[in-house]
Amino acid sequence: MAITRSFGTNGQFELTDWTEEITVLPNTWGTIGKLGIFGEESVAEHVVTFEKVIKDFGVLVDRVRGDKHNSNTDYKREVHSIYVPHFNTSDFISPNDIQGKRAYGNPNEAESIAAVRVRKMERIANTLNSTLEVARAQALTAGTVYAPNGTVTQDWFTEMGKTRTVINFQFSSSTFDVLGTVESVIAAIQDNGGMISLDSIVMLCDQKFFAALISHPTVKTAYQFYASVQSPLRDRLANPGAALNSVAMHRTFDFGGIHFIEMGDILAGTKLIPTQTAVAVPVGTDFFSTYFSPCNKMFLVNTLGERQYMFEYPSMYGDDIKIEAETNFVNILKRPEIVVNLTMS
């Protein structure tokens, strides 16, 4: 939920929650957001500190009765801190946006302040949502924090002292064992994750990776059978309604225990999944989190962060209306080693 000024009669100096009822602007969720890979949490500071508890265990050996007991130890724990990047933007509504202008999509009506306001707010909201989606994609594919200007530099593999797992799919070989390699991806997640609890494993694939997968000789028949049942060419045009299959405009394929999703999303010129690559991620864990910190305003100091903030400031001279918006978030991989990167050759 975001925050904006009230547009009521007595609301010129008031703030109100920016809800869908007020703005009639639905939330726009990206593919990664829809999958629910990242949990979301609000914090009251601009630095996120979290504790990582390593729940390992041992196996007992037998002892002679009356001998000293095997020794047990407590779980290990680590404390990590990360600064939350700040993303802001602004726009203006000026007389030039309205004077002598017709309404968008309606040649018979004049433009209005309300219509311009909603249109600009909608574009800003979509920009904030897209920024979050790009940042989550970078966290999964590169293991780093999204901060293009370098205000924050963080590599989660370095932070956690882990090594990235990269597995190559040799689609160029007609005898390549695709199923066996898919099973090695699952094995890597199991080996690195230990006794983790998960709902499923998804693999987000670039279009070329997905195309090479479903056209490989050892997979082609399985995909044809799957397509005849699931009708992905039709389902990709609409939302089928199931949890993992609810990603519109993307073909999907269940094979070898992994849910493959063709993902060619490009946001502001950024390809979310790099060409000829894929990334396998467990769904249903608590190891991937997005933290939202408070807005950079005096009246919101020490409050819990919201997903987005938006404010309107009419000029005291009456020559424009300024719209300010911001979002403050960081995507954290508490267990980066359970993310598997895939390449193709």
C-alpha positions as CSV (number, residue, x, y, z in Angstrom):
1,M,0.0,0.0,0.0
2,A,1.3,3.5,-0.8
3,I,0.6,6.9,0.7
4,T,-0.7,10.0,-1.1
5,R,-2.4,13.2,-0.3
6,S,-6.2,13.2,0.2
7,F,-8.1,14.7,-2.7
8,G,-11.1,15.6,-0.4
9,T,-12.4,19.1,0.1
10,N,-10.6,19.5,3.4
11,G,-7.7,17.3,2.4
12,Q,-5.2,19.8,1.1
13,F,-2.9,19.4,4.1
14,E,-3.8,15.8,5.0
15,L,-2.3,12.4,4.1
16,T,-4.3,9.3,3.4
17,D,-3.5,5.7,2.5
18,W,-3.3,5.3,-1.3
19,T,-5.7,2.4,-1.8
20,E,-7.1,0.9,-4.9
21,E,-10.5,2.4,-4.0
22,I,-9.1,5.9,-4.1
23,T,-7.0,5.7,-7.2
24,V,-8.7,2.9,-9.1
25,L,-5.1,1.8,-9.9
26,P,-4.6,-2.0,-9.5
27,N,-1.3,-3.4,-8.4
28,T,0.8,-4.6,-11.3
29,W,2.6,-7.8,-10.4
30,G,5.6,-9.1,-12.4
31,T,6.2,-12.8,-13.2
32,I,8.6,-13.2,-10.3
33,G,6.2,-11.3,-8.0
34,K,3.3,-13.6,-9.0
35,L,5.3,-16.7,-8.1
36,G,5.7,-15.7,-4.5
37,I,9.4,-16.5,-4.4
38,F,10.1,-13.5,-2.2
39,G,8.4,-13.0,1.2
40,E,7.8,-9.4,2.1
41,E,8.5,-7.6,5.4
42,S,8.3,-4.0,6.6
43,V,11.1,-2.5,8.7
44,A,11.3,0.8,10.5
45,E,15.0,1.5,9.7
46,H,17.1,2.0,6.6
47,V,19.4,-0.8,7.6
48,V,18.1,-4.4,7.6
49,T,19.7,-6.6,10.2
50,F,18.8,-10.3,10.2
51,E,19.9,-13.4,11.9
52,K,20.7,-16.5,10.0
53,V,20.3,-19.7,12.0
54,I,22.1,-22.8,10.6
55,K,20.0,-25.7,11.7
56,D,22.3,-28.6,11.3
57,F,22.3,-31.9,13.2
58,G,24.4,-35.0,13.6
59,V,24.1,-38.8,13.8
60,L,24.7,-40.6,17.0
61,V,27.1,-43.5,17.5
62,D,26.5,-46.3,19.9
63,R,28.0,-46.2,23.4
64,V,28.6,-48.8,26.1
65,R,25.9,-48.4,28.7
66,G,27.1,-46.2,31.5
67,D,29.7,-44.5,29.3
68,K,29.8,-40.8,28.6
69,H,26.9,-39.4,26.6
70,N,27.4,-38.1,23.1
71,S,27.6,-34.3,23.2
72,N,25.0,-32.1,21.6
73,T,25.6,-28.5,20.5
74,D,23.3,-25.6,19.8
75,Y,22.5,-24.3,16.3
76,K,25.0,-21.9,14.8
77,R,23.9,-18.4,14.0
78,E,25.2,-15.4,12.0
79,V,24.1,-11.7,12.0
80,H,24.1,-9.8,8.7
81,S,23.3,-6.2,8.0
82,I,22.5,-4.5,4.7
83,Y,21.6,-0.9,3.8
84,V,18.3,-0.4,2.0
85,P,18.6,1.3,-1.4
86,H,16.4,4.4,-2.0
87,F,14.5,4.8,-5.3
88,N,12.6,8.0,-6.0
89,T,11.0,9.8,-8.9
90,S,8.8,12.9,-9.5
91,D,6.5,14.5,-12.0
92,F,4.5,17.7,-12.5
93,I,1.0,18.6,-13.6
94,S,1.2,22.0,-15.3
95,P,-1.4,24.1,-17.1
96,N,0.2,23.0,-20.4
97,D,-1.0,19.5,-19.6
98,I,-4.6,20.6,-19.6
99,Q,-5.1,23.9,-21.4
100,G,-6.5,23.4,-24.8
101,K,-5.9,19.6,-24.6
102,R,-8.5,16.9,-25.4
103,A,-8.9,13.9,-23.1
104,Y,-6.8,10.8,-23.9
105,G,-8.9,8.5,-26.1
106,N,-11.9,10.8,-26.2
107,P,-12.1,13.4,-28.9
108,N,-15.2,14.9,-27.4
109,E,-14.0,15.8,-23.9
110,A,-11.5,18.2,-22.6
111,E,-8.6,17.1,-20.5
112,S,-9.0,17.4,-16.7
113,I,-6.7,17.7,-13.8
114,A,-8.1,14.5,-12.3
115,A,-7.5,12.5,-15.4
116,V,-3.9,13.8,-15.7
117,R,-3.3,13.1,-12.1
118,V,-4.5,9.4,-12.3
119,R,-2.5,8.9,-15.5
120,K,0.7,10.2,-14.1
121,M,0.2,8.3,-10.9
122,E,-0.5,5.1,-12.8
123,R,2.8,5.5,-14.8
124,I,4.8,6.2,-11.6
125,A,3.2,3.2,-9.9
126,N,4.1,0.9,-12.8
127,T,7.7,2.3,-12.8
128,L,8.0,1.5,-9.1
129,N,6.6,-2.0,-9.6
130,S,8.9,-2.6,-12.6
131,T,11.9,-1.5,-10.5
132,L,11.1,-4.1,-7.9
133,E,10.7,-6.9,-10.5
134,V,14.0,-6.0,-12.1
135,A,15.7,-6.0,-8.7
136,R,14.3,-9.4,-7.8
137,A,15.4,-10.8,-11.2
138,Q,19.0,-9.5,-10.6
139,A,19.0,-11.0,-7.1
140,L,18.1,-14.4,-8.5
141,T,20.3,-14.4,-11.6
142,A,23.3,-12.6,-10.3
143,G,23.0,-12.9,-6.6
144,T,23.6,-9.1,-6.1
145,V,21.6,-6.1,-4.8
146,Y,20.1,-3.9,-7.5
147,A,21.6,-0.4,-7.1
148,P,22.8,0.8,-10.5
149,N,24.4,3.9,-9.2
150,G,26.5,2.0,-6.7
151,T,24.9,3.4,-3.5
152,V,24.8,-0.2,-2.3
153,T,27.2,-3.0,-3.4
154,Q,26.3,-6.5,-2.1
155,D,27.0,-10.0,-3.4
156,W,25.0,-12.5,-1.4
157,F,27.4,-15.4,-2.3
158,T,30.3,-13.4,-0.9
159,E,28.3,-12.3,2.1
160,M,27.2,-15.8,3.0
161,G,30.5,-17.4,2.1
162,K,28.9,-19.7,-0.5
163,T,29.7,-20.8,-4.0
164,R,27.4,-20.4,-7.0
165,T,26.2,-23.7,-8.7
166,V,26.3,-23.4,-12.5
167,I,25.1,-26.4,-14.6
168,N,25.3,-26.5,-18.4
169,F,22.7,-28.0,-20.7
170,Q,24.3,-29.3,-23.9
171,F,21.3,-28.9,-26.1
172,S,23.6,-29.0,-29.2
173,S,24.1,-32.7,-28.6
174,S,21.3,-34.9,-29.7
175,T,22.3,-37.6,-27.2
176,F,22.5,-35.1,-24.3
177,D,20.7,-36.5,-21.2
178,V,18.3,-33.7,-20.4
179,L,16.3,-35.6,-17.8
180,G,19.5,-36.6,-16.0
181,T,20.7,-33.0,-15.9
182,V,17.3,-31.8,-14.7
183,E,17.7,-34.3,-11.8
184,S,21.2,-32.9,-11.1
185,V,19.6,-29.5,-10.7
186,I,17.2,-30.9,-8.1
187,A,20.1,-32.8,-6.4
188,A,22.1,-29.5,-6.2
189,I,19.3,-27.8,-4.5
190,Q,18.8,-30.7,-2.1
191,D,22.6,-31.0,-1.3
192,N,23.0,-27.3,-0.8
193,G,19.8,-26.7,1.1
194,G,19.9,-29.7,3.4
195,M,16.6,-30.5,5.1
196,I,14.7,-27.5,3.5
197,S,11.0,-27.5,3.2
198,L,9.7,-26.3,-0.2
199,D,6.6,-26.4,-2.3
200,S,8.1,-26.8,-5.7
201,I,11.1,-25.9,-7.9
202,V,10.6,-23.5,-10.8
203,M,13.1,-22.7,-13.6
204,L,12.8,-19.3,-15.2
205,C,14.1,-19.7,-18.8
206,D,15.1,-17.2,-21.5
207,Q,13.1,-17.9,-24.7
208,K,16.1,-19.5,-26.4
209,F,16.8,-21.8,-23.5
210,F,13.1,-22.8,-23.3
211,A,12.9,-23.4,-27.1
212,A,16.1,-25.5,-27.0
213,L,14.7,-27.5,-24.2
214,I,11.3,-28.4,-25.7
215,S,12.9,-29.1,-29.2
216,H,15.6,-31.4,-27.9
217,P,15.1,-35.0,-29.2
218,T,15.0,-36.5,-25.8
219,V,12.3,-34.0,-24.6
220,K,10.3,-33.3,-27.8
221,T,7.9,-36.2,-27.4
222,A,7.3,-35.5,-23.7
223,Y,6.5,-31.8,-24.5
224,Q,4.2,-32.7,-27.4
225,F,2.2,-35.0,-25.0
226,Y,2.3,-32.2,-22.3
227,A,1.1,-29.6,-24.8
228,S,-1.8,-31.8,-26.0
229,V,-3.0,-31.9,-22.4
230,Q,-2.1,-28.4,-21.1
231,S,-2.6,-26.4,-24.3
232,P,0.2,-23.9,-23.4
233,L,-0.1,-22.1,-26.7
234,R,-3.6,-21.1,-25.7
235,D,-3.0,-20.8,-21.9
236,R,-0.1,-18.3,-22.4
237,L,-2.7,-15.8,-23.7
238,A,-4.7,-15.8,-20.5
239,N,-4.5,-16.5,-16.8
240,P,-5.5,-20.2,-16.3
241,G,-5.9,-19.5,-12.5
242,A,-3.6,-22.2,-11.0
243,A,-0.9,-21.0,-8.6
244,L,2.2,-21.7,-10.7
245,N,0.4,-21.7,-14.1
246,S,-1.1,-18.3,-13.5
247,V,1.7,-16.4,-15.3
248,A,0.1,-15.1,-18.4
249,M,1.9,-14.8,-21.7
250,H,4.5,-17.5,-20.8
251,R,4.6,-21.1,-21.9
252,T,5.2,-23.6,-19.2
253,F,6.3,-27.2,-19.1
254,D,6.5,-29.7,-16.2
255,F,9.4,-32.1,-16.7
256,G,11.5,-34.2,-14.3
257,G,10.0,-32.6,-11.2
258,I,10.7,-29.0,-12.3
259,H,8.2,-26.4,-13.5
260,F,9.8,-24.6,-16.5
261,I,8.6,-21.1,-17.3
262,E,9.5,-19.3,-20.6
263,M,10.3,-15.8,-19.5
264,G,11.2,-13.2,-22.1
265,D,10.2,-10.2,-19.9
266,I,12.0,-7.0,-20.8
267,L,11.4,-4.0,-18.5
268,A,12.9,-0.6,-19.5
269,G,15.3,-2.3,-21.8
270,T,16.5,-4.8,-19.2
271,K,16.1,-8.5,-20.0
272,L,15.2,-10.1,-16.7
273,I,16.6,-13.5,-17.7
274,P,19.9,-13.2,-19.7
275,T,19.9,-14.7,-23.2
276,Q,20.5,-18.5,-23.3
277,T,20.3,-18.9,-19.5
278,A,17.9,-20.0,-16.9
279,V,17.7,-20.0,-13.1
280,A,16.2,-22.7,-10.9
281,V,14.6,-21.5,-7.6
282,P,12.8,-23.4,-4.9
283,V,9.3,-21.9,-4.1
284,G,7.8,-22.0,-0.7
285,T,10.9,-21.4,1.4
286,D,11.6,-18.4,3.7
287,F,15.1,-17.9,2.4
288,F,14.3,-15.1,-0.1
289,S,12.9,-11.8,1.4
290,T,12.1,-8.3,0.3
291,Y,12.4,-5.7,3.0
292,F,10.7,-2.3,2.7
293,S,12.0,0.6,4.7
294,P,10.3,4.0,5.6
295,C,9.9,7.0,3.3
296,N,12.4,9.8,3.6
297,K,9.9,12.2,5.2
298,M,10.0,13.7,8.7
299,F,6.4,12.7,9.5
300,L,7.2,9.0,8.6
301,V,10.4,8.6,10.6
302,N,10.5,5.3,12.5
303,T,7.3,4.0,10.9
304,L,7.1,0.7,9.2
305,G,8.0,0.8,5.5
306,E,5.4,0.5,2.8
307,R,5.8,-0.9,-0.7
308,Q,5.4,2.6,-2.3
309,Y,4.9,6.2,-1.3
310,M,3.3,9.0,-3.3
311,F,2.7,12.6,-2.4
312,E,1.2,15.7,-4.1
313,Y,2.4,19.2,-3.5
314,P,0.4,22.1,-5.1
315,S,2.6,25.1,-5.8
316,M,2.0,28.1,-3.6
317,Y,2.0,30.2,-6.8
318,G,-0.7,28.0,-8.4
319,D,1.5,27.3,-11.5
320,D,1.9,23.5,-11.1
321,I,1.3,20.5,-8.9
322,K,4.3,18.4,-8.0
323,I,4.0,14.6,-7.6
324,E,6.7,12.8,-5.6
325,A,7.0,9.1,-5.2
326,E,9.5,6.6,-3.8
327,T,10.1,3.1,-2.8
328,N,12.8,1.7,-0.5
329,F,13.6,-2.0,-0.6
330,V,16.3,-4.6,-0.7
331,N,16.0,-8.2,-1.8
332,I,17.9,-10.6,0.4
333,L,19.0,-14.2,-0.4
334,K,19.6,-15.7,3.0
335,R,20.5,-19.0,1.3
336,P,21.9,-18.1,-2.1
337,E,23.4,-21.5,-2.6
338,I,20.0,-23.1,-3.2
339,V,19.7,-21.0,-6.4
340,V,21.1,-22.8,-9.4
341,N,22.2,-21.0,-12.6
342,L,21.8,-22.8,-15.9
343,T,23.7,-22.1,-19.2
344,M,23.3,-23.8,-22.6
345,S,25.6,-24.9,-25.3
